[in-house]
Amino acid sequence: MTQPPAVVVRDLHVRFGDVEAVSGVDLTADSGRATALLGRNGAGKSTTMKVLAGVVPPTSGAVTVAGRDAATDALGVKRVVGYCPDVGGLVPRATPWEHLQLSARLRRMDAWEERGRDLLERFELGDVAHRVVGGFSHGMSRRLSVVLAALHEPSVLLLDEPFDGVDPLGVEATLEVVADARARGACVLLSTHLRDLALEACGDAVVLRGGNRVAAMEATDLTGETYRALLD
Ligand SMILES: Nc1ncnc2c1ncn2[C@@H]1O[C@H](COP(=O)(O)OP(=O)(O)OP(=O)(O)O)[C@@H](O)[C@H]1O
C-alpha cells in the first residue's frame, strides 16, 4: 500500500494584517525524500515553513503534517517535527549543551546524550558545547539550530535556510543530517535560495514566487536557466 505524503498543503493562505505572505500554496512532500523550497526574498518560504512547524496558524487552507492538522493541532505538529527556524530560536545565555538538555526534556527523551554529543562533534561544536551561545557567530548559531532540529530524529525535518552563512564543513554536516533523515524514512523540507545546494540535498524542488507555488519538479530538472526564468 502506498503511504500518504508526510506533508500535504492545499491552498494555503497566510495573512499578517494587510500583507498576504502566502496566497494559495499547494505542496506535498513524501517520507524518505527531501524537498527543497526555493524562491526569492519574500516569496513566502519561511512563512510556509512556520505553518508546517505549527508556529504560525494558516489563515485558510488545509495543512497536514504527519497526519496532524496544523489548524487544529499545532501542538501535535510541534511534537512530530524538528524545526530549524530562519532566525532566532536560541537562548543567548544558554550553552549548546543546555539547549540540548532543554530540548530533550521537553520531548521527554531518554538516552539522548550520546546522539547529542555526536551531533555537536559532527557540526564542530564539541569544543564550545559549554560556552554561552550569545557570543556565537551567525554560522555557529545556524549549525546549532540544525543540531537541535535533528536531535530527536523527527519524522518531519524542517530546515529553513540551514546553509545561510555556514562554512563548507557545516554545509557537509547539514547534507549528512539530511541524508541520514531520508535514510531512516523521515520527510525533509529545506528552504534555500541556493539552487546548487538544493540539488545536492534534495530530490524534489518546489519554487515559490509572490506567495504562490510556481513550479514543482524533480530537483535535477531545475536547471539554472529554468530556475532563473521562474524567479522573474
Ligand atoms: N510577521 C510578519 N508580519 C508582516 N509581514 C510579514 C511577516 N512575516 C512575513 N511577512 C511578509 O510576508 C512575505 C513573505 O515572507 P517570508 O519571510 O515568508 O519570505 P521568504 O521567502 O522566506 O523570504 P527570505 O528568502 O527573504 O527569507 C514578505 O513580504 C514578508 O515581508
The ligand as an SDF file (V2000), in Angstrom:
LIG
                    3D

 31 33  0  0  0  0  0  0  0  0999 V2000
    5.1780   38.6910   10.7600 N   0  0  0  0  0  0  0  0  0  0  0  0
    5.0120   39.3130    9.5970 C   0  0  0  0  0  0  0  0  0  0  0  0
    4.3150   40.4800    9.5150 N   0  0  0  0  0  0  0  0  0  0  0  0
    4.1260   41.1000    8.3270 C   0  0  0  0  0  0  0  0  0  0  0  0
    4.5850   40.6390    7.1530 N   0  0  0  0  0  0  0  0  0  0  0  0
    5.2860   39.5000    7.1630 C   0  0  0  0  0  0  0  0  0  0  0  0
    5.5400   38.7740    8.3760 C   0  0  0  0  0  0  0  0  0  0  0  0
    6.2610   37.6650    8.0820 N   0  0  0  0  0  0  0  0  0  0  0  0
    6.4440   37.7090    6.7420 C   0  0  0  0  0  0  0  0  0  0  0  0
    5.8670   38.7960    6.2010 N   0  0  0  0  0  0  0  0  0  0  0  0
    5.8620   39.1690    4.7780 C   0  0  0  0  0  0  0  0  0  0  0  0
    5.4150   38.0430    4.0340 O   0  0  0  0  0  0  0  0  0  0  0  0
    6.1390   37.9210    2.8070 C   0  0  0  0  0  0  0  0  0  0  0  0
    6.8020   36.5430    2.7690 C   0  0  0  0  0  0  0  0  0  0  0  0
    7.8370   36.5000    3.7610 O   0  0  0  0  0  0  0  0  0  0  0  0
    8.7020   35.2080    4.0450 P   0  0  0  0  0  0  0  0  0  0  0  0
    9.5960   35.5180    5.1810 O   0  0  0  0  0  0  0  0  0  0  0  0
    7.7970   34.0390    4.1770 O   0  0  0  0  0  0  0  0  0  0  0  0
    9.5250   35.0910    2.6900 O   0  0  0  0  0  0  0  0  0  0  0  0
   10.8240   34.2130    2.3580 P   0  0  0  0  0  0  0  0  0  0  0  0
   10.5670   33.5820    1.0390 O   0  0  0  0  0  0  0  0  0  0  0  0
   11.1500   33.3160    3.4800 O   0  0  0  0  0  0  0  0  0  0  0  0
   11.9230   35.3510    2.2240 O   0  0  0  0  0  0  0  0  0  0  0  0
   13.5100   35.3050    2.5560 P   0  0  0  0  0  0  0  0  0  0  0  0
   14.1170   34.4700    1.4750 O   0  0  0  0  0  0  0  0  0  0  0  0
   13.9130   36.7300    2.4560 O   0  0  0  0  0  0  0  0  0  0  0  0
   13.6910   34.7310    3.9200 O   0  0  0  0  0  0  0  0  0  0  0  0
    7.1070   39.0980    2.7790 C   0  0  0  0  0  0  0  0  0  0  0  0
    6.5020   40.1290    2.0370 O   0  0  0  0  0  0  0  0  0  0  0  0
    7.2440   39.4890    4.2230 C   0  0  0  0  0  0  0  0  0  0  0  0
    7.5490   40.8560    4.3630 O   0  0  0  0  0  0  0  0  0  0  0  0
  1  2  1  0
  2  3  1  0
  2  7  2  0
  3  4  2  0
  4  5  1  0
  5  6  2  0
  6  7  1  0
  6 10  1  0
  7  8  1  0
  8  9  2  0
  9 10  1  0
 10 11  1  0
 11 12  1  0
 11 30  1  0
 12 13  1  0
 13 14  1  0
 13 28  1  0
 14 15  1  0
 15 16  1  0
 16 17  2  0
 16 18  1  0
 16 19  1  0
 19 20  1  0
 20 21  2  0
 20 22  1  0
 20 23  1  0
 23 24  1  0
 24 25  2  0
 24 26  1  0
 24 27  1  0
 28 29  1  0
 28 30  1  0
 30 31  1  0
M  END
$$$$
